[in-house]
């Protein structure tokens, strides 16, 4: 495969982060509604030719049948088709791992892809664009691209827009304050030494310190990503990921720091066979049910955790009352900025042969009212700047604050590097977790994969 230019390693997040910070002190929209109104024009009148859009997304139900994100997307589709009576939207909800790793790649390669599908951006998007699978959205979404600013960068390749995000935020460590209190932990860890101390206190109290869904690979890999972010300088991270050159010692150092952390035995029993989000014994389920104290994960886990409650307002509130978040702790060494954060989001692309209404629907998805409704219904972090006034939850305000204070935000490394090198990276890290690989092996796998591109 010929080499393609990758999206920039660092997301230009400053302008949207400042707006997120401002939203922390704003009152919610007093006229806000659970039913967003479209800001796009309804071009499909009663006499327009019928159009059917197929839409694949990962808003699936949790164990309790709660389906907050899926329900919201159902309503968004219904609102859009009410204004576009010639359009029918057929939705399929697919579990995240199946969707990203199997269903979407298979559908694209077979030429029988849905019109709208989940898109994580970065190198994965660039590879799909190079293969000719994606619709160029630069012209039909020009106004939205300008309005969304730097947050849209991971959904572009070679200056062309191939998708739009609907949420974007930094990741950190979710935790249960009641379990911290039980273990005698009085402060949120801000350094790795403090995190290691908290891990030991939790183990002494008979509590699983940290849950990780290593069976899905990427949740384990995110620990290495964060060590790499602190080991490698911003310039090295940018240069090396663009050139696919991992000879700088900082990449080995990331794996060495991971091995030192693994030596503290911070994770739950059988973490290698634990998945991330499905079932009560998943890493999310362990935290939601109080069987593990912490989990490194993105802001989306807020509504994932809610799926493990009984679905009532009281049950969700009880979870919120005993759920908090802090940024990834700083390491003792390395050339990366201590406040740098890993981040990313979710978005959607249109298949190359999708009807023109697909682009109009994506514009509707990132409209201010739909974005504001997303925050209110799901608790997500919007990409539309004017929708940030809907962020009222204290924990989400913390994440907004951390986003605004991060010196820079690094896109998930597997997403940035694409399925080939990113997949090799995740394989190497998972082998380190299993004790069958080491820091050098992870870098060797990345280098070997890069040589095939």
N, C-alpha and C positions, 0 to 999 in steps of 0.2 A: 504494500500500500504506500502510495506517495505520502511524503511528509506534509502535514498541513499546519498552518499557523494556529497556535493555541490562544485561547482567550487569556487576557491578562491575569496574572496570579493573584493580584490584590484587587479586591472590589473597591471601586471608588464610592466609598460609603459615607463620606463626611457630610454631605448635604442632607441625605435622608436620615442619618444618625442624629444630626442636630434637631431635625424636626421631631424625631422620636423622643428626644430628651425634653423638648418643649412640651410634648404631649403629656409628659408625666405630671405636669402641674396644671393641665387644662381640665375644665369641666367637660363631661360627656355632652354630646350634641343633644340639647333638650328636645329637639324635634326628631331625633333618631327613631328609626322604625326597624322592626324585624324583617320587613319586606322591602328590600332595596328597590329603587326606581331607576330605570336605565337612563344613562346620560347620552347614549347613542341614539341616532335616529332610527326609526322603524322603517326600513326600506322595503320590507316585504309586505305588500298590501294583500287584500283578499284575492286579487286577481293574479298575483305573482305565481310563478311555477312552483309546485311543491318541491321541497328540499328536505332530505333527511340527513342529519349529522349523527354519527356514532361517536360516543365519548367514553374513553376508558380513564378511570381515576382510582386512587387508592383509599378513598374514604369508605372503609368497610366497617361493619358492626363489630363491637367488642363482645366479650363473653355474656354481658347482660342484655344484649340486644340494643343497647344504646348506639346510635349511629349519627352522632351530632354532625360531623363533617359531611357524611353522605346525605343526610337529610337536608343540610343547607344547600349542597350542590343540586339536589332534586328541586328545591324551591327556586334557585337561580335559573335553572333550565326552564321551569314552568313560567317564571316571570318573563324570560326572554321570548319564549314562544307565544306568550299572550300578546306581546307587542309585534311579533312576526308570525302571523297566523299561517303563513305558507311553510314554516319551518317545524320539523319534528326532530326532537333530540332523543336518541336511544342510548341509555346509560348502562355501562357494565362496571360494577365495583369489583376490584381485584386486589387481593392482598399484596402489600408493597413488594415483598421479595419476588413473588411470582410475576408481578407486573414488570419490574425493572429488569430482572435477570433472564426471564423466559418469554413472557407473552409479547412484550414490545419488540425485542430483537427478532423473534420468529415471525411476527406479523410484518415487520418492515422488510425482511429478507424475502418473504413469500409474495410480496406485492399486494397483500390483502390486509392492509393496516386500517385502523379506525381513523376517522377524520380528525379527531382531537384526542391527544394522549398526554399522559403525565410526562414532564420533561424536567430533568435535574440540572441541565446546562453543562458548561465546561467542556472538557474533552469529549465526553460522550455525545453531546450535541454537535460538536465540530465534526466528529466522525460520521454521524448521521447526515450532516449537511454535505460533507464531501462525497458521500455515497449517493447523494441526490434524493434523499427520502423526504426532505422537509420543504415546506412552503416558505418563500421569501416574504416576510411580513413587514419589511422596511417601509414600503410606501403606504399600505393600508393602515398601519399602526404608527405612522410618523409622529402624530400628536401625542400618542401614549408614550412612545420612546422618549420624547423630550420631557414629558411630565414626570416619568418615573426616575429619570436621572441615572446615577451610577449603579443602582440596584439591578438594572437590566443587563449589565455587562456580561455576566456568565451565560446569558441566553443569546449572545451574539458571537459570530465567528467571521473573521476577515471583514469586519465592519458591516456585516449583514445581520439583521435581526431575524432569528428563526423561532423565537418563542417569547413568552412573557412570564415573569414570576408572579405569583399571587401572595407569597410571603417570603420574608428573608430575615434572618436573625443570627446572632452568635449562639454557640452552645456553651454549656457549663455543667455543673454537678447538681442534680436534684437530690434532695435529702428529706428525711423525716425528722423534724425537731424533737419529737417525743422519744425517738430512739437515741438521738444525741444526748438528751437529758438523762436517759436511763444509763448511758455509758459514762456520764460525767463530763461530757464535752460541752464547754460553755461558749466557745467562739467558733465561727466558721473558719476553716483552714484557709490561709492565704499563701502558704508556701508548701512545697512538697514535704518538708520535714514535719510541718503541722498536720498535713494529711496523713502521713505515716503514723504519727502519734495517735490521731483519731482512729485509724484502722486498728491499731493495737488495743485501744480502750474498748472498741466495739467487740473485738474478739474476746477480750477478757470478760465482757458482759454476756457472752454467748450469743451475739448478734452477728449475722453475716454483714460485713462492712459494706461491700460494693457489689452490685449485681451487674453482670455483663452477658450479653447474648452472643457469645463467641461462635455459636453454630452458624450464625448469619454472617460471620467474618467482619463486616464493616463496623459493628459496634466495638469489637476488640481493636480494630485498626485505628479508631479515633484516638485511642490512648497514644499510640505511636505518632499520629499526626501532631498532637499537641506537644509532644516532646521535640519533634522536628521543628515545630514553629518556634520553640524557645532555643533550640540548638543552633539553627541556621539564621543568619541575618536576613532582613527583608530583601536585600539585593541578591544574596545567594539563592534564596527561595525563588525569586522571580527569574533569575538567569538560568538556574539549573533545571527548573521545571520546563522552561521554554525550549532549552537545548537538549533536554533529556540526558543530561550529564550529571551523574550522582557520585562523582569522584571526590567532592569536598568531604573532609572528615566529619562535618556536622551530621551527615546522614548516618554514618556509623554510630556517632554519639547518641543519636535519637534512639537507636535500637539498644544501645548499652544502658541508657537511662530506663528504658522499658524493662529490660532484664532485671535491673536493680529493684524496680518497683514490683515486678512479679515475684521477686524473692521474699517480699514481705507477706505473701499469700493474702492479698486483699479481697479476693473474689469469693463468691459463694461456691459450695460444693458442686461438682459436675458442670462447671461453667462452660466447658467445651461443647457440651450437648444441649446447652440452653439457647433457645431462640430469643429474639428481642421483644416481640410484641404480641404473640399469639398464645393465649392460654394463661392460666393462673400461675404456672411455673416459669413463664417467660421472665426476662429481666424486668420488664415493665410491671408485670403482674406481681413479682416479688416485692418491689418497692410499693406498689399501690396497696398491697395487702399487709404491709408492715413486716414482711419477712426478710427484708434487706434494707439497709439504711441509706444507701446512696446509689446513683447511677449517672454516668457521664452521657449526656444526650442533648439533642436540640430542643428548642422551645415547643416543638410539636408534641412532645410527650405529655404536656399538660392535658390535652384532650384524650391521649392514649390512656393515661392513668384514670381519667374519668370513666372510661369504658369498663373498668373493673369494679366500679361501685354498683349499687343497686339501681342507679339511674334516677333516683329521686333527687329533688332539690336538697333535701336534708343530707342524703348520702354524699352528694358531690360537695356540699359545703363542709361536711366533716373531713373529707379528704383535703380540701383547700386549707382548712384550719391547721392541718398537720403536714404541710408540704411547703418546702422552701427551696431556694436556689442560690448558688454562689459561683463566681467565675472559676475557671480552671486555675489551680494554684500555680504560683511562679516557681521556676526551678532555680537551683543555686548557681548554675553556670549556663553558658551559651551566649550567642551573639544576637539572638532574637529579642525583641522588645518584651519586657515583662508583662505588659498589658495587651500584647497582640492576642487576637482570638481567632479560633476557627469559626467559620460560619458558612451558611448556605441557605438554600430555600427550595421551594417547590414551584413549579410552573407548568405551562402547557405549550405544546406545539401543534401545528396543523400538518397533516400529511400532504405531500406534494400535490396530489390529485383531489384534495378536499374542495368542496364548493366555496365560493367567495364568502358565503355567510359564516364560514369557520373563523375567518379573521375578524368579522364583526362581533362574533360571540366572544372571542378573546378580549377584544376591546371592552366589551360589556363586563367581563370578569374583573378587569382592573379599574373599572369606573369607581369613583369615590364612594357612591352609595353601596355598591356591592362589596367593596373592600371594608367599609365601615360595618356592614352587616356580618361580614366574615369575622371581624374582631368580636362583635357582640355575641355571635352564635357559637363560635369555636374557641375564642381566646387566642387567636393567631396574631402575628405581627405583620401588619399590612405593608405593602410596597407603595401604595398611593399616598403621597405626603399629606393630603388633606384629610385622610382617614385616620390619622394617628390620634385625633382627639377622642377616639373611641376606646383607647387603652386606659382602663380604669382599675384593672386588677393589680394589686400591689406587687405580686411576683413578676407579672409581665412588665410592670414599670421598672423593676429591678433589671430585667433583661434589656429593656430599652436603655436604661442608664449605662449598663455595661457596654452595649453596642456603641453608644455615643462616646464613651471614654476609652475605647480600644484604640491604640495607636494605629493599627491597621487590622483589617479583617481578611483572613486567608480562606479562600474557597476550599471545601473538602478536597483532599489530595487525590482520592480515587476519581472524583468527578472531574477535577482539573486535568488529570493525566489521561483520562479516557479509559475505555474498557480493557485495552491490552496491557499497558504499563500499570494502570490503576489496579487492575485485577491481579497482576503479578505482585504488586505491593501488598495487597490485602492477603494474598496467599502466604507471603513471607512472614507477615506479622502474625497471622493465625498459627503458623508453625512455631513461632517464638512462644506464643501462649501455650501451645501444646507441649513445649519442651523438645521439639524435634528440629528446630531451626535456631539460628542466632542472628546477631546484628549484621554480620557480614553476608550471610545467606540472603537476607531481605534485600540488601543493596544489589547483590549479584543477580537476583531474580528481576529486579527493576531494570538493570543494565542490559540483561539478556533480552528482555521484552522490548526495550527501546531499540535494540539493534535490528529487530525485525520490521521496523516501521520505515 
